[in-house]
Amino acid sequence: ACVRACVHVGLALKLGDRRLSTSTRVSRVEFLRACDGTGMLKLDIDAILQLGNFAADVDWLEFLAFGATLLSQDLVSSVKTCFEIFGSLTGERLSSIFQAIALKDKNIPQKFVFEVARHFRDKKQATVTLAEFETMFRAGTNATGSR
């Protein structure tokens, strides 16, 4: 239910405001208004907002990614959930999402997070597959000895 509500909020924001075609950031007030009627518990919304350190503005794509972390057991599962939510991800979008949620995990070295994020950011608008992400992540974790 949480993922479905997150998707609903994201789509409501995306479809309700044409300026979001270039930006995924909205005011917190506008975001909370879009959350009304989604069936998502205020407790869950607040937990995700706190996890993402969202202040005056909310990046609703990152909100969805942080929502995925609440449903997942680890970073890879969170990214898999993001692929399920979005269907496909561009290199830039995956880079942004991965970096935002991976930096919250203190067991993953920041250098590794930035290397993986840079790898996908360099792909720009090219579509990245889940298999490609998993291969890159595994290769990096084997090389660094992190998870």
Buried (B, 14 or more C-beta within 10 A) or exposed (E): EBBEBBBBBBEBBBEEEEEBEEEBBBEEEBBBBBBEEBEBEEEBBEBBBEBBEBEEBBBBBBBBBBBBBBBBEEBBEBBBBBBEBBEEBBBBBBBBBBBBBBEBBEEBBEEBBBBBBEBBBEBEEEEBEBEBBEEBBEEBBEEEEBE
